Amino acid sequence: MNTFINFFIWGLIIAAPLWWLWWRFRLGYWLARSRSLFRRRAVQLPSQLEGLVIRGKRVGSPGRKA
């Protein structure tokens, strides 16, 4: 039981400052924002823009599409 209490107290000592840093710098907000910014979405172009070059690749050409 003594070992459990020691681990519990050390866990609180370590977790409290980490929680405060997480709260202070709003890391949850920044993590969610960065995940949404880095997530790639497929771009669907209308057929009249088929010849338009996006990121160096033609939409109608074989290979990876933009």
LUMVO-379698 format. One line per 2 residues: their letters; for each residue y negated, x, z of N, C-alpha, C, CB. Coordinates in Angstrom, 2 decimals. Glycine has a CB too. Example, Ala and Ser with C-alpha at 12.3 -4.5 7.8 and 13.67 -1.06 7.14 Angstrom:
! residues 2
AS> 5.69,13.19,7.80,4.50,12.30,7.80,3.30,13.20,7.80,4.47,11.31,9.05  2.25,12.85,7.08,1.06,13.67,7.14,-0.03,12.90,7.87,0.60,14.08,5.72
***
This chain:
! residues 66
MN> 1.20,0.83,0.00,0.00,0.00,0.00,-1.26,0.87,0.00,0.00,-0.94,1.21  -1.18,1.99,0.71,-2.32,2.89,0.77,-2.65,3.44,-0.62,-2.03,4.03,1.75
TF> -1.63,3.74,-1.41,-1.85,4.24,-2.77,-2.54,3.19,-3.63,-0.53,4.68,-3.42  -2.11,1.94,-3.50,-2.72,0.85,-4.26,-4.21,0.72,-3.93,-2.00,-0.47,-3.98
IN> -4.53,0.76,-2.65,-5.93,0.62,-2.23,-6.76,1.79,-2.74,-6.03,0.53,-0.69  -6.20,3.00,-2.71,-6.94,4.15,-3.23,-7.21,4.00,-4.73,-6.15,5.45,-2.96
FF> -6.19,3.60,-5.49,-6.38,3.40,-6.92,-7.38,2.28,-7.19,-5.05,3.10,-7.61  -7.32,1.22,-6.39,-8.24,0.09,-6.55,-9.68,0.54,-6.31,-7.87,-1.06,-5.59
IW> -9.91,1.29,-5.26,-11.26,1.75,-4.94,-11.76,2.71,-6.02,-11.29,2.44,-3.56  -10.93,3.65,-6.46,-11.35,4.57,-7.53,-11.60,3.82,-8.83,-10.30,5.66,-7.74
GL> -10.81,2.79,-9.09,-11.04,1.96,-10.27,-12.39,1.29,-10.23,-9.95,0.91,-10.41  -12.77,0.78,-9.07,-14.09,0.17,-8.93,-15.20,1.20,-9.09,-14.22,-0.53,-7.59
II> -15.00,2.37,-8.51,-16.01,3.43,-8.60,-16.23,3.83,-10.05,-15.59,4.66,-7.76  -15.16,3.87,-10.83,-15.28,4.26,-12.24,-15.75,3.09,-13.10,-13.94,4.79,-12.77
AA> -15.27,1.87,-12.82,-15.57,0.72,-13.67,-17.00,0.22,-13.51,-14.61,-0.40,-13.37  -17.56,0.30,-12.33,-18.90,-0.24,-12.11,-19.96,0.46,-12.97,-19.28,-0.12,-10.64
PL> -20.03,1.78,-13.01,-21.03,2.42,-13.88,-20.77,2.16,-15.36,-21.06,3.92,-13.62  -19.49,2.11,-15.75,-19.19,1.83,-17.15,-19.62,0.43,-17.54,-17.69,2.02,-17.42
WW> -19.38,-0.54,-16.65,-19.82,-1.90,-16.91,-21.33,-1.96,-17.01,-19.31,-2.85,-15.82  -22.05,-1.25,-16.12,-23.51,-1.26,-16.15,-24.03,-0.68,-17.46,-24.08,-0.48,-14.97
LW> -23.42,0.42,-17.93,-23.84,1.00,-19.21,-23.58,0.02,-20.35,-23.10,2.32,-19.47  -22.41,-0.62,-20.33,-22.07,-1.61,-21.36,-23.11,-2.73,-21.36,-20.64,-2.19,-21.11
WR> -23.51,-3.23,-20.19,-24.49,-4.30,-20.06,-25.88,-3.82,-20.46,-24.51,-4.85,-18.63  -26.25,-2.61,-20.00,-27.60,-2.10,-20.22,-27.90,-1.87,-21.69,-27.81,-0.81,-19.45
FR> -26.94,-1.31,-22.41,-27.16,-1.00,-23.81,-26.66,-2.09,-24.75,-26.50,0.31,-24.15  -26.25,-3.24,-24.18,-25.80,-4.39,-24.96,-24.77,-3.97,-26.00,-26.99,-5.08,-25.64
LG> -23.76,-3.23,-25.54,-22.77,-2.69,-26.46,-21.95,-3.77,-27.14,-21.85,-1.74,-25.73  -21.75,-4.90,-26.48,-21.03,-6.00,-27.12,-21.77,-6.52,-28.34,-20.82,-7.14,-26.13
YW> -23.10,-6.62,-28.23,-23.92,-7.07,-29.35,-23.85,-6.07,-30.50,-25.38,-7.27,-28.91  -24.00,-4.79,-30.18,-24.01,-3.77,-31.23,-22.64,-3.61,-31.87,-24.47,-2.43,-30.68
LA> -21.59,-3.77,-31.09,-20.25,-3.69,-31.66,-20.00,-4.83,-32.64,-19.19,-3.71,-30.53  -20.36,-6.04,-32.26,-20.18,-7.18,-33.15,-21.05,-7.04,-34.39,-20.52,-8.49,-32.42
RS> -22.26,-6.56,-34.23,-23.17,-6.39,-35.38,-22.65,-5.33,-36.34,-24.59,-6.02,-34.89  -22.18,-4.22,-35.82,-21.68,-3.15,-36.69,-20.41,-3.59,-37.41,-21.42,-1.88,-35.89
RS> -19.55,-4.36,-36.74,-18.34,-4.85,-37.41,-18.70,-5.78,-38.55,-17.44,-5.57,-36.41  -19.72,-6.62,-38.37,-20.09,-7.54,-39.45,-20.78,-6.79,-40.58,-21.00,-8.65,-38.92
LF> -21.50,-5.72,-40.28,-22.19,-4.97,-41.32,-21.22,-4.14,-42.16,-23.24,-4.05,-40.71  -20.17,-3.61,-41.53,-19.24,-2.75,-42.24,-18.11,-3.51,-42.93,-18.66,-1.75,-41.30
RR> -17.99,-4.79,-42.62,-16.95,-5.59,-43.27,-17.37,-5.84,-44.72,-16.71,-6.93,-42.50  -16.50,-5.53,-45.65,-16.82,-5.72,-47.06,-16.43,-7.12,-47.49,-16.11,-4.67,-47.94
RA> -17.29,-7.70,-48.28,-17.02,-9.02,-48.82,-16.87,-8.91,-50.32,-18.15,-10.01,-48.44  -15.95,-9.68,-50.87,-15.75,-9.69,-52.31,-16.93,-10.38,-52.98,-14.42,-10.39,-52.68
VQ> -17.38,-9.82,-54.08,-18.50,-10.38,-54.82,-17.97,-11.08,-56.05,-19.53,-9.27,-55.21  -18.28,-12.34,-56.19,-17.89,-13.12,-57.36,-19.12,-13.33,-58.22,-17.25,-14.49,-56.94
LP> -19.09,-12.77,-59.44,-20.22,-12.91,-60.36,-19.95,-13.99,-61.39,-20.52,-11.57,-61.05  -21.00,-14.63,-61.86,-20.82,-15.58,-62.94,-20.38,-14.87,-64.22,-22.11,-16.37,-63.18
SQ> -19.76,-15.60,-65.13,-19.21,-14.99,-66.33,-20.29,-14.37,-67.22,-18.43,-16.02,-67.12  -21.52,-14.88,-67.21,-22.56,-14.32,-68.07,-23.02,-12.94,-67.60,-23.75,-15.26,-68.11
LE> -22.65,-12.54,-66.39,-23.02,-11.22,-65.87,-21.86,-10.24,-65.95,-23.51,-11.33,-64.43  -20.87,-10.53,-66.78,-19.66,-9.71,-66.84,-19.95,-8.27,-67.25,-18.68,-10.33,-67.80
GL> -20.93,-8.05,-68.10,-21.25,-6.70,-68.55,-22.11,-5.91,-67.60,-21.91,-6.77,-69.86  -22.59,-6.53,-66.55,-23.47,-5.86,-65.60,-22.70,-4.79,-64.82,-24.10,-6.88,-64.63
VI> -23.31,-3.64,-64.64,-22.65,-2.55,-63.92,-23.03,-2.62,-62.45,-23.04,-1.16,-64.53  -22.01,-2.65,-61.60,-22.23,-2.66,-60.15,-21.43,-1.52,-59.55,-21.82,-4.03,-59.51
RG> -22.11,-0.64,-58.81,-21.49,0.52,-58.18,-20.72,1.37,-59.18,-20.57,0.08,-57.06  -21.23,1.48,-60.39,-20.63,2.36,-61.38,-19.39,1.80,-62.04,-20.30,3.63,-60.75
KR> -19.01,0.57,-61.78,-17.82,-0.03,-62.39,-18.24,-1.30,-63.11,-16.72,-0.33,-61.31  -17.68,-1.50,-64.28,-17.93,-2.75,-64.97,-17.01,-3.82,-64.39,-17.70,-2.60,-66.51
VG> -17.54,-5.02,-64.26,-16.78,-6.10,-63.65,-15.57,-6.45,-64.51,-17.65,-7.33,-63.45  -15.71,-6.44,-65.82,-14.63,-6.84,-66.70,-13.63,-5.75,-66.98,-15.18,-7.33,-67.97
SP> -13.91,-4.51,-66.59,-13.02,-3.40,-66.92,-11.82,-3.38,-65.98,-13.78,-2.06,-66.85  -10.70,-2.81,-66.43,-9.55,-2.71,-65.54,-9.83,-1.73,-64.40,-8.30,-2.29,-66.32
GR> -9.13,-1.90,-63.33,-9.33,-1.04,-62.16,-9.93,-1.83,-61.02,-10.24,0.15,-62.50  -10.47,-1.12,-60.07,-11.03,-1.77,-58.89,-12.32,-2.49,-59.24,-11.28,-0.76,-57.78
KA> -12.44,-3.72,-58.80,-13.64,-4.50,-59.07,-14.62,-4.37,-57.92,-13.30,-5.98,-59.32  -15.89,-4.57,-58.22,-16.93,-4.46,-57.20,-16.89,-5.64,-56.27,-18.30,-4.35,-57.82
***
